[in-house]
Amino acid sequence: MSDLSPQTRRLLELAREGDPMPRRRRARLETKFFARLAGGVVVGIAADAAWGKAVPFFGALTKGIAGVALVSSLGAGGYFAVHALRHDLAIMHTSDRTHGTNAPSTHAMPAAQPVAPEPAPRPTMAPIAQPMAPEPKVVAALRASSDDRREVSTRRTVATPAVARASRAASHGPVATAPAVAAQNPAPEPAVAPTPPEQAAPARPPSTLSEETHLLAEADQALRSGDTGRAVALLDEHATRYPDGTLGPERGAERIVALCKMGRTDPDTVNTYLAAHPNSSFSDRIQHACARILSRSKRAAR
Amino acid sequence: MSSGVHAIAATEEACIPPVGHSRSIHDFREFYRAHVEFVWRGARRLGVDESSVDDVVQHVFLVIHRRLGDFRLDDLAGRGSAKAWIFAILVRVVREYRRTTRRKSPHAVLPHTDPETIEDLRQPGPHEWLAKVEAARVVQQLLEELDDEKREVFVLAELEQLTAAEIAEVTGVNASTVSSRLRAARRDFERAAERHRRRDTWRLG
């Protein structure tokens, strides 16, 4: 069946494993990717107009870089570094355990999930993805059931910035998605989400990386400008809205810094966090912010 | 969905986040981690040059991220193979990449060794590793002698070890075309390998 010589076969066999992705490069790429992912969306919100309808293929990514810069300037860039450094800890869960408010609740909204396809990133992600003309069969088959949703999303991508924003505002996180998707989709799955009524309000922003990033960036800004109370409030809001969010670990770190600055935490919490995230790029910041609290515990130990 | 894709699904089950409870965007990072290496390697093998490979990988995941909005990871795990699905996206992103960077930039021609690849050599048995890394380097070089269409099927068949049916599914090319392309690709690759061996022998001899 093959025209390959045994020598060539052997060469290919060896080559299959001869190209591992270098660890550090992997880490760097992950940091960059998630920053870009969030950054691109930030650009979409801050400068919708800059995203023309026909963004050239790699042009879109270049603009994404601008987005990263924007996020970084808001102080959010650091959120992503953490993950790169600890990507061996495959699951991000530990930070939430260190303080009560952030109890993970994976099962909080099972009924809303099936019809909650993360609508928000589309307005900005879509222009990038649109040049992907021929849709793979595999994908087509997988998506056969979501055709009408796709239409909705396509329409959204060509909408004006204002409309895009409006549609984003009218959509909602996993919690609140059910009603609006039901409205778009004539044959909705039974969406009896066991969620508190106020969370089901359609005005809730969507639980997406972009919204999460926004919230955390705002909190970070508040924290850096000395408005610790507001920072904590925003972080708590993040915890309530996205108990299981992608940026949970970042929220945890940020929260510790805030609480330390307010003197409202204890050394154990801080040490537990630091022990759980030994490589976190937040470590320095936490240690700096919590120096007084930590030294107090050392004195007490003596 | 063809049986081919299901066949890959069986071998790839392990890469897919466990099914059973609600999963959404917060699983994306896990999904990313489970597949980034294979996307990265695939991109290189498909002929994306070193300086653009990160961009291509990111682009693939941006597309995945967007598409994941249309169905859940559960669907992916239950109904098909993540690997085949990702490959289908990767192949298209790479094609698009080739269209936009039609003729290679002068930098792209220079073989480039990522210094970080070298530090990874400290893993088990330096000889074994060197042999593998060297083989990968040579194969990469030989792949460059294939034209894009042939390289695509060759990489999927010989390096990623997909069957012809799976390749047809992933590339959107019909199965008989895949077979004939693969035959031609093997012939070309073999010739290139033979030339390479002769060069080496000459140099050593």
Interface residues (C-beta under 8 A of the other chain):
Chain A: S2 D3 L4 S5 Q7 T8 L11 L12 L14 A15 R16 E17 G18 D19 P20 M21 P22 R23 R24 R25 R26 L29 E30 K32 F33 F34 R36 L37 G40 P56 F57 F58 L61 H83 H87 A90 I91 M92 T106 H107 M109 P110 Q113 P114 A116 P117 E118 P119 P121 R122 M125 A126 I128 A129 P131 M132 P134 P136 K137 V138 V139 A141 L142 R143 S145 S146 R149 R150 S153 P174 S207 T208 L209 Y242 D244 G245 T246 G248
Chain B: M1 V5 H21 S22 R23 S24 I25 H26 F28 R29 E30 Y32 R33 V36 E37 W40 R41 R44 R45 D54 D55 V57 Q58 H59 F61 L62 V63 H65 R66 R67 L68 G69 D70 F71 R72 D75 L76 R79 G80 A84 W85 A88 I89 V91 R92 V93 E96 Y97 T100 D114 E116 T117 E119 D120 W129 A131 K132 V133 E134 A135 A136 R137 V138 V139 Q140 E158 L159 Q161 E169 V170 G172 R183 R186 R187 F189 E190 A193 E194 R197
